[in-house]
Amino acid sequence: MDLPSIYFLDLSVVVLCLIVLLVIRNQRFASRLPLPPGPKGMPIVGNMFDIPKQFQWVTYAAWAKEYGR
């Protein structure tokens, strides 16, 4: 290998590490933001079982009175 390709490899590793660190840092700060109010969800499936199959507007109106404006 010639000398310039070694420097390019080192530089690319440093840049990749910086990108990974920035992504991790942004995810940590994003997870600290509060979620909007709403019904509690279950792990992994969330609120999948809370969504009604019929007359959805009735449930959504009740949630709006309870959690929103």
URCOR-V352305 format. One record per residue. N is the residue number from 1. RES is the residue in three letters. PHI is phi in whole degrees, -180 to 180 (none if undefined). BURIAL is + if it has 24 or more other ideal C-beta (glycine too) atoms within 12 Angstrom, else -. D_CENTER is the distance of its C-alpha to the mean C-alpha in Angstrom with 2 decimals. Layout:
n res phi burial d_center
N RES PHI BURIAL D_CENTER
N RES PHI BURIAL D_CENTER
This chain:
n res phi burial d_center
1 MET none - 42.18
2 ASP -89 - 43.12
3 LEU -61 - 41.91
4 PRO -62 - 39.58
5 SER -69 - 37.45
6 ILE -66 - 36.92
7 TYR -65 - 35.67
8 PHE -64 - 33.34
9 LEU -64 - 31.89
10 ASP -62 - 31.48
11 LEU -64 - 29.86
12 SER -67 - 27.39
13 VAL -67 - 26.42
14 VAL -65 - 25.97
15 VAL -64 - 23.84
16 LEU -62 - 21.62
17 CYS -63 - 21.26
18 LEU -64 - 20.42
19 ILE -63 - 17.67
20 VAL -62 - 16.14
21 LEU -64 - 16.59
22 LEU -66 - 15.02
23 VAL -64 - 11.79
24 ILE -63 - 11.78
25 ARG -63 - 12.79
26 ASN -66 - 10.18
27 GLN -68 - 7.34
28 ARG -65 - 9.79
29 PHE -71 - 10.48
30 ALA -68 - 7.18
31 SER -75 - 6.95
32 ARG -83 - 10.53
33 LEU -70 - 10.30
34 PRO -72 - 11.94
35 LEU -83 - 10.91
36 PRO -68 - 13.65
37 PRO -65 - 16.51
38 GLY 174 - 17.00
39 PRO -65 - 18.35
40 LYS -68 - 17.09
41 GLY -104 - 15.52
42 MET -90 - 16.51
43 PRO -61 - 14.61
44 ILE 70 - 13.37
45 VAL -87 - 15.10
46 GLY 66 - 13.69
47 ASN -105 - 16.22
48 MET -59 - 17.77
49 PHE -87 - 21.14
50 ASP -85 - 21.15
51 ILE -79 - 21.42
52 PRO -74 - 25.18
53 LYS -89 - 27.04
54 GLN -131 - 29.74
55 PHE 54 - 30.10
56 GLN -61 - 26.40
57 TRP -61 - 27.35
58 VAL -67 - 29.10
59 THR -66 - 26.08
60 TYR -66 - 23.88
61 ALA -67 - 26.71
62 ALA -67 - 26.95
63 TRP -66 - 23.24
64 ALA -64 - 23.76
65 LYS -68 - 26.76
66 GLU -81 - 25.13
67 TYR -110 - 21.71
68 GLY -123 - 22.16
69 ARG -94 - 24.92
